[in-house]
Amino acid sequence: MVDTKVKEQPLDKESVQEQIIETIISEGMVDREKVSPDATLESLELESFEVVMILTALEDKFDVYIPVDGPLTEAETVEDFISGLADQILKEQA
């Protein structure tokens, strides 16, 4: 069977992080100014269903599975959350 998916250029962490930020803004309906590295996740005022929507959108966008346990539950800042997501996405894409 022939793989018909188009192979995209390999992703780098910076571009993945930017796409994660854009997804948080659009799916979580968060103001861009709130999505700063030192902000806490609580300061984004995301409900649990909005976090699920963000993770689902990222899974669809990158064609990966993102578990909600582990590093994501330990994230205290937005930077930790985004970095953990980017690491998971890049790991799954490898």
C-alpha positions as CSV (number, residue, x, y, z in Angstrom):
1,M,0.0,0.0,0.0
2,V,1.3,3.4,-0.9
3,D,1.4,6.2,1.7
4,T,-0.5,9.1,0.2
5,K,0.3,11.6,3.0
6,V,2.4,14.5,1.9
7,K,5.6,14.5,3.8
8,E,6.1,18.0,5.3
9,Q,9.4,19.5,6.3
10,P,10.6,18.4,9.8
11,L,9.2,20.5,12.5
12,D,11.4,22.5,14.8
13,K,10.5,23.3,18.4
14,E,10.1,27.0,17.9
15,S,7.5,26.6,15.0
16,V,5.6,23.9,17.0
17,Q,5.5,26.3,20.0
18,E,4.1,29.1,17.9
19,Q,1.4,26.8,16.5
20,I,0.6,25.7,20.1
21,I,0.2,29.4,21.1
22,E,-2.0,30.1,18.1
23,T,-4.2,27.0,19.0
24,I,-4.5,28.2,22.7
25,I,-5.6,31.6,21.5
26,S,-8.1,30.3,19.0
27,E,-9.5,27.2,20.7
28,G,-9.3,28.6,24.3
29,M,-10.5,32.0,23.2
30,V,-7.6,33.6,25.2
31,D,-6.2,37.1,24.6
32,R,-2.7,36.9,23.0
33,E,-1.4,39.2,25.8
34,K,-2.3,36.6,28.4
35,V,-0.2,33.9,26.7
36,S,3.2,34.9,28.1
37,P,5.9,32.5,29.3
38,D,5.8,33.4,32.9
39,A,2.0,33.4,33.2
40,T,0.3,30.6,35.1
41,L,-2.2,28.3,33.6
42,E,-4.7,29.6,36.0
43,S,-4.2,33.1,34.7
44,L,-5.5,31.9,31.3
45,E,-8.8,31.1,33.0
46,L,-9.3,28.0,30.8
47,E,-12.0,25.5,31.8
48,S,-11.2,21.8,31.6
49,F,-13.3,21.4,28.5
50,E,-11.3,24.2,26.8
51,V,-8.0,22.4,27.6
52,V,-9.5,19.3,26.1
53,M,-10.5,21.2,22.9
54,I,-6.9,22.7,22.7
55,L,-5.4,19.2,23.0
56,T,-7.8,17.7,20.5
57,A,-7.1,20.5,18.0
58,L,-3.3,19.9,18.4
59,E,-3.7,16.2,18.0
60,D,-5.6,16.8,14.7
61,K,-3.2,19.4,13.5
62,F,-0.1,17.3,14.1
63,D,-1.6,13.9,13.7
64,V,-0.4,12.7,17.1
65,Y,-1.7,11.5,20.4
66,I,-1.2,13.7,23.4
67,P,-1.7,12.1,26.8
68,V,-3.1,14.4,29.5
69,D,-1.0,12.9,32.2
70,G,2.8,13.2,33.0
71,P,4.6,16.4,32.1
72,L,1.4,18.3,31.2
73,T,-0.1,17.9,34.6
74,E,3.1,19.1,36.2
75,A,3.3,22.3,34.2
76,E,3.0,25.3,36.4
77,T,3.6,28.1,33.8
78,V,2.4,28.6,30.3
79,E,6.0,28.1,29.2
80,D,6.1,24.7,30.9
81,F,2.8,23.7,29.3
82,I,3.8,24.8,25.8
83,S,7.3,23.3,26.1
84,G,5.9,20.0,27.3
85,L,3.3,19.9,24.5
86,A,6.0,20.7,21.9
87,D,8.3,18.0,23.2
88,Q,5.4,15.5,23.1
89,I,4.5,16.5,19.6
90,L,8.1,16.3,18.3
91,K,8.6,12.9,20.0
92,E,5.4,11.5,18.4
93,Q,6.4,12.9,15.0
94,A,9.9,11.3,15.1
